[in-house]
């Protein structure tokens, strides 16, 4: 079960909206969706979670590149919505490399992958999933200026992490209205 919501900061506080990700296929699509929810150049947070497995936060500030945090990369890699967040940059890959296992050495996983090319079909997807490190990935300071520093972010349990983040932001009530 997935949950996705947009939190847009306005002059009057945070506004939340439930969002469908059915038409979102790329990070660019997700970023555009967030920018549409913004008032002026205000901050928009996209919250995505898969029940007790992982959560992700995408922060969009005006026209700046989106900032991303994912609580568990390997769990997100097994999710259609998680794959949207796992960009080459986030994974330490050269942009444009294939996800078929050919570029696993670029990840420098200390011998956890042997870099053999993946085979076609489902096996290629499995190899790509294995290439994604488990544990947190991305910008650990994504919410620091909003009151959730790196230590606090890394300590969050996937169970109700988004609720805890919203609580610190003062947006718990508005987030609950869209849950």
N, C-alpha and C positions, 0 to 999 in steps of 0.2 A: 504494500500500500504506500502510495506516494502522497506527499503534501507539498504544494508550492504556493508561495505568496510573495507579493511585492509590498515592501514598506517604503513609502515615499515621505521624506521629511519636508514639511511645509512650515510656513510662518506660525501656524497654529499647533504644531506638533507633528506626530507621525500619523499617516493615513495608510491603512492596510487594504489590500484587495487580493482576493483569491485569484489565482491565475491558472489557466489551462496551458499545459506545455505540449499539447498534441501537435500544434503547427510549428513548434520550435525544433529545428534540426541542427542548429549551430550556435556557437557562442555569440556570433554576430546577431542572429535572430533574437536571442535572449536579451542582449544589450539593447537592441532596438525597442523591444517590449518594455524594458525598464525606462528607457528615455521617454517613451510615450507617456509613462505614468508620472514623470517628473514635472514639477512646477519650476519653470525657469531652468536654472542650472543646479537645482537642489540634489542632494544625495538620495539615491534609491538603492535599497537592498533587496536582493532576490534571495529568498530562503527556499531551499529544496531539501527534503528529507525522505529517506526510505526508512520506514518503521524500524527502529532500533538497530539499523545496519550502518548508516552513514548520514551525514548532513553536509550541505554546502551553502556557502554564502558568496554571492557575487555583489560587488559594490560598484555602482556606476555614479560617477560625479561629473555631471555635464558631459562634455565631449572627450574627457580623458579616457584612456584605455580602461576596461573593466579590471577590477582586482578580484582575485578568486581565493577562496579557502575551502578545502575539502577535508573532512575529518578522517576519512579512511580511503585512500586512493584505490586499493585493490577491491574493496567492496563497491566503490563507485564505478569502477571499470566494468563490473558485471551488470550494470544498470544502464538502460538506454538514456536516462536523464543524466546520470553521472558522467557518461562518456562525453556529453556536451561540454562539461567543465574541465575535462582532462586534456588541455591543450598541449601542443608540443612544448611550448615555453614552460608550462607548469611541470611537465615531466622531464625537463632538462634535455629534450631532443632538439636537433636542428629542425627549424621549420620546414615542413613539406616532406619529412621522412615518412615512409610507409609504416603502417601499424601491423605489418605482417610478420614481424619478428626479425627482419633483415637488419635493423638498426639497434638491436638490443645493447650492443657494446657501447653505444653512445650514452646509455643510461648509467654506466659505471656502477653496476649493482654488486660489486665486490664478489664476483664469481657465482652469484645466485642464478644467473642465466648463462648458457653457453653460447648464445648468439647464433644458433643454427636457424636457418630460414624456416618460417612456418609453412605448412602446407595449405592448400586451398580449402575453402569452406569453413566449417565450424572450427577445425583445428587452428586456423589462422587467428580466429577470435580468441581462442584459448591462449595461444602464445602471446597475443597482445595483452590480455588480462594479466598473465604471469609477469609481464615486463613492468607492470605498474607496482611500485612499492606499496606495501601496506603501511598504514598509519597516516598521519596528517601531511597534507601537501599544500603548497601555495603561500599566500601572504599571511603570515601569522600576526601581523600588525594591522590587519584590515579594519578592525574595529577599535583600535587603541584610542583614537581621538574621541570616540563615542562612549568610552568607559569600560571596554572589554579588552584588557591588555593580553599579550601573548600567553602569559602564564594561565590566566583565567580561561582563555579560549581553548588551550590545549588540555585543560582539566575537565572540560565539559564532556558529559556522557551523552551518547547519541540519543538516549531515551527522550529527554525533553530539552535538549540543548537550545533549540530555537526559542522555546518559551523562556528559558533563562536569559538568553541574549536580549529578547524583547523586554524582559523585566528590567534589565539594566538600562536599556534605552528609554524606558518609560513608555513602552508601546505594547505591554503585555495585554491590556484590555482590547486594543484594536486588533491585535493578532488573533486573539481568541474569537473575535466576532467572525473571522473568516475560516476558522478551523472547522 
